[in-house]
Amino acid sequence: MTQPPRVDGRTARSERTRNAIVDAHLQLITEGDLRPTADRIAKLAGVSLRALWSHFADMEALMAASGQRVLEQRDASYLPIPADLPLGERIEAYCRQRARLLEEIGPAARASALKEPFSDALQRYRRLHVARVRDELTSTFPEEIGADGDLLDALTAISLWPTWSIWREAMDLPVEAAQAALARGVRALITSAA
Protein backbone atom coordinates (compact mmCIF):
# COMPACT_ATOMS: atom_id res chain seq x y z
CA MET A 1 0.00 0.00 0.00
CA THR A 2 1.49 3.31 -1.05
CA GLN A 3 1.37 6.33 1.20
CA PRO A 4 0.24 9.67 -0.23
CA PRO A 5 3.05 12.22 -0.43
CA ARG A 6 3.59 13.99 2.85
CA VAL A 7 2.78 17.68 2.79
CA ASP A 8 5.14 19.92 4.70
CA GLY A 9 3.08 21.92 7.20
CA ARG A 10 5.02 25.11 6.47
CA THR A 11 4.40 24.76 2.74
CA ALA A 12 0.67 24.20 3.26
CA ARG A 13 0.46 27.14 5.66
CA SER A 14 2.34 29.35 3.20
CA GLU A 15 -0.04 28.36 0.42
CA ARG A 16 -3.07 29.11 2.62
CA THR A 17 -1.64 32.54 3.48
CA ARG A 18 -0.92 33.30 -0.17
CA ASN A 19 -4.45 32.26 -1.16
CA ALA A 20 -5.96 34.33 1.67
CA ILE A 21 -4.11 37.41 0.40
CA VAL A 22 -5.29 36.89 -3.18
CA ASP A 23 -8.84 36.19 -1.92
CA ALA A 24 -8.77 39.41 0.12
CA HIS A 25 -7.46 41.43 -2.82
CA LEU A 26 -10.21 40.15 -5.11
CA GLN A 27 -12.89 40.55 -2.42
CA LEU A 28 -11.99 44.21 -1.91
CA ILE A 29 -12.10 44.80 -5.66
CA THR A 30 -15.47 43.03 -5.91
CA GLU A 31 -16.78 45.25 -3.12
CA GLY A 32 -15.82 48.35 -5.13
CA ASP A 33 -12.36 49.17 -3.73
CA LEU A 34 -10.65 49.30 -7.13
CA ARG A 35 -7.27 50.33 -5.66
CA PRO A 36 -7.00 48.46 -2.37
CA THR A 37 -3.95 49.23 -0.29
CA ALA A 38 -1.62 46.60 1.08
CA ASP A 39 -2.86 47.55 4.58
CA ARG A 40 -6.50 46.85 3.70
CA ILE A 41 -5.62 43.63 1.91
CA ALA A 42 -3.52 42.32 4.81
CA LYS A 43 -6.19 43.25 7.35
CA LEU A 44 -8.94 41.46 5.44
CA ALA A 45 -6.69 38.44 4.86
CA GLY A 46 -5.90 38.30 8.57
CA VAL A 47 -2.15 38.56 8.00
CA SER A 48 0.53 41.09 8.79
CA LEU A 49 1.96 43.44 6.20
CA ARG A 50 5.22 41.59 6.64
CA ALA A 51 3.49 38.33 5.67
CA LEU A 52 1.92 39.98 2.63
CA TRP A 53 5.29 41.30 1.44
CA SER A 54 7.01 37.99 2.13
CA HIS A 55 4.59 36.32 -0.32
CA PHE A 56 4.48 39.10 -2.92
CA ALA A 57 7.47 41.25 -3.82
CA ASP A 58 5.23 44.18 -4.75
CA MET A 59 1.68 45.05 -5.80
CA GLU A 60 2.51 44.03 -9.38
CA ALA A 61 3.20 40.47 -8.17
CA LEU A 62 -0.07 40.45 -6.21
CA MET A 63 -1.98 41.76 -9.23
CA ALA A 64 -0.40 39.02 -11.34
CA ALA A 65 -1.55 36.34 -8.88
CA SER A 66 -5.02 37.86 -8.73
CA GLY A 67 -5.15 38.06 -12.54
CA GLN A 68 -4.23 34.39 -12.74
CA ARG A 69 -7.03 33.56 -10.29
CA VAL A 70 -9.58 35.53 -12.35
CA LEU A 71 -8.45 33.72 -15.49
CA GLU A 72 -8.77 30.34 -13.74
CA GLN A 73 -12.25 31.23 -12.46
CA ARG A 74 -13.28 32.35 -15.94
CA ASP A 75 -11.97 29.11 -17.45
CA ALA A 76 -13.82 27.02 -14.84
CA SER A 77 -17.03 28.94 -15.56
CA TYR A 78 -16.80 28.59 -19.36
CA LEU A 79 -18.95 25.94 -21.03
CA PRO A 80 -18.24 24.99 -24.67
CA ILE A 81 -21.13 25.62 -27.05
CA PRO A 82 -21.67 22.80 -29.57
CA ALA A 83 -20.84 23.99 -33.09
CA ASP A 84 -23.55 21.73 -34.53
CA LEU A 85 -26.43 23.67 -32.94
CA PRO A 86 -28.49 25.82 -35.30
CA LEU A 87 -26.93 29.26 -35.83
CA GLY A 88 -29.62 31.16 -33.90
CA GLU A 89 -29.22 28.89 -30.87
CA ARG A 90 -25.42 29.23 -30.97
CA ILE A 91 -25.66 33.01 -31.11
CA GLU A 92 -28.06 33.10 -28.15
CA ALA A 93 -25.97 30.62 -26.13
CA TYR A 94 -22.75 32.48 -26.93
CA CYS A 95 -24.19 35.87 -25.95
CA ARG A 96 -25.81 34.52 -22.78
CA GLN A 97 -22.48 33.01 -21.73
CA ARG A 98 -20.46 36.13 -22.66
CA ALA A 99 -22.85 38.27 -20.61
CA ARG A 100 -22.43 35.97 -17.62
CA LEU A 101 -18.65 35.83 -17.93
CA LEU A 102 -18.34 39.59 -18.42
CA GLU A 103 -20.46 40.24 -15.34
CA GLU A 104 -18.25 37.83 -13.38
CA ILE A 105 -15.00 39.52 -14.39
CA GLY A 106 -16.44 43.06 -14.21
CA PRO A 107 -14.95 44.17 -10.89
CA ALA A 108 -11.50 42.84 -11.77
CA ALA A 109 -11.70 44.39 -15.25
CA ARG A 110 -12.57 47.80 -13.74
CA ALA A 111 -9.65 47.60 -11.31
CA SER A 112 -7.28 46.36 -14.01
CA ALA A 113 -8.17 49.24 -16.30
CA LEU A 114 -6.71 51.67 -13.76
CA LYS A 115 -3.31 49.98 -13.66
CA GLU A 116 -3.04 48.10 -16.95
CA PRO A 117 -1.07 50.82 -18.80
CA PHE A 118 1.68 50.48 -16.18
CA SER A 119 1.54 46.72 -15.59
CA ASP A 120 3.14 44.08 -17.78
CA ALA A 121 1.23 41.37 -15.90
CA LEU A 122 -2.15 43.00 -16.48
CA GLN A 123 -1.35 43.60 -20.14
CA ARG A 124 -0.44 39.91 -20.46
CA TYR A 125 -3.76 38.87 -18.85
CA ARG A 126 -5.66 41.19 -21.19
CA ARG A 127 -4.03 39.45 -24.17
CA LEU A 128 -4.93 36.05 -22.68
CA HIS A 129 -8.58 37.14 -22.27
CA VAL A 130 -8.65 38.33 -25.88
CA ALA A 131 -7.14 35.04 -27.08
CA ARG A 132 -9.72 33.05 -25.13
CA VAL A 133 -12.60 35.06 -26.65
CA ARG A 134 -11.17 34.48 -30.13
CA ASP A 135 -10.96 30.75 -29.37
CA GLU A 136 -14.58 30.76 -28.13
CA LEU A 137 -15.72 32.47 -31.31
CA THR A 138 -13.84 30.18 -33.70
CA SER A 139 -15.00 27.05 -31.89
CA THR A 140 -18.64 28.24 -31.67
CA PHE A 141 -18.87 29.63 -35.22
CA PRO A 142 -16.25 27.66 -37.20
CA GLU A 143 -18.09 27.60 -40.54
CA GLU A 144 -19.35 31.16 -40.30
CA ILE A 145 -15.94 32.67 -39.46
CA GLY A 146 -13.75 30.31 -41.45
CA ALA A 147 -10.63 32.24 -42.49
CA ASP A 148 -12.33 35.66 -42.31
CA GLY A 149 -9.94 37.51 -40.02
CA ASP A 150 -11.86 40.78 -40.31
CA LEU A 151 -15.06 39.09 -39.12
CA LEU A 152 -13.20 37.48 -36.23
CA ASP A 153 -11.72 40.86 -35.26
CA ALA A 154 -15.12 42.56 -35.32
CA LEU A 155 -16.79 39.78 -33.33
CA THR A 156 -13.95 39.85 -30.81
CA ALA A 157 -14.22 43.61 -30.33
CA ILE A 158 -17.92 43.53 -29.49
CA SER A 159 -17.44 40.53 -27.18
CA LEU A 160 -14.84 42.09 -24.87
CA TRP A 161 -15.06 44.03 -21.60
CA PRO A 162 -14.62 47.56 -23.05
CA THR A 163 -17.77 47.20 -25.18
CA TRP A 164 -19.67 45.54 -22.35
CA SER A 165 -18.57 48.35 -20.02
CA ILE A 166 -19.94 50.98 -22.41
CA TRP A 167 -23.30 49.23 -22.56
CA ARG A 168 -23.52 48.55 -18.83
CA GLU A 169 -21.89 51.66 -17.36
CA ALA A 170 -21.80 54.51 -19.89
CA MET A 171 -25.22 53.71 -21.38
CA ASP A 172 -26.64 52.28 -18.12
CA LEU A 173 -28.20 49.25 -19.84
CA PRO A 174 -29.39 46.35 -17.68
CA VAL A 175 -27.70 42.98 -18.32
CA GLU A 176 -30.59 41.76 -20.48
CA ALA A 177 -30.45 44.82 -22.76
CA ALA A 178 -26.66 44.65 -23.07
CA GLN A 179 -26.92 40.95 -23.91
CA ALA A 180 -29.56 41.76 -26.56
CA ALA A 181 -27.24 44.40 -28.06
CA LEU A 182 -24.41 41.86 -28.16
CA ALA A 183 -26.68 39.26 -29.82
CA ARG A 184 -27.85 41.77 -32.40
CA GLY A 185 -24.26 42.74 -33.20
CA VAL A 186 -23.07 39.14 -33.45
CA ARG A 187 -26.05 38.19 -35.63
CA ALA A 188 -25.58 41.19 -37.91
CA LEU A 189 -21.86 40.59 -38.36
CA ILE A 190 -22.23 36.86 -39.03
CA THR A 191 -25.17 37.15 -41.42
CA SER A 192 -23.68 40.09 -43.33
CA ALA A 193 -20.51 38.06 -43.91
CA ALA A 194 -22.43 35.08 -45.30
Secondary structure, DSSP 8 states (H G I E B T S, - for coil): --------HHHHHHHHHHHHHHHHHHHHHHTT-SS--HHHHHHHHT--HHHHHHH-SSHHHHHHHHHHHHHHHHHHH-----TTS-HHHHHHHHHHHHHHHHHHHHHHHHHHHHHGGG-HHHHHHHHHHHHHHHHHHHHHSHHHHTT-HHHHHHHHHHHSHHHHHIIIIIS---HHHHHHHHHHHHHHHHHHH-
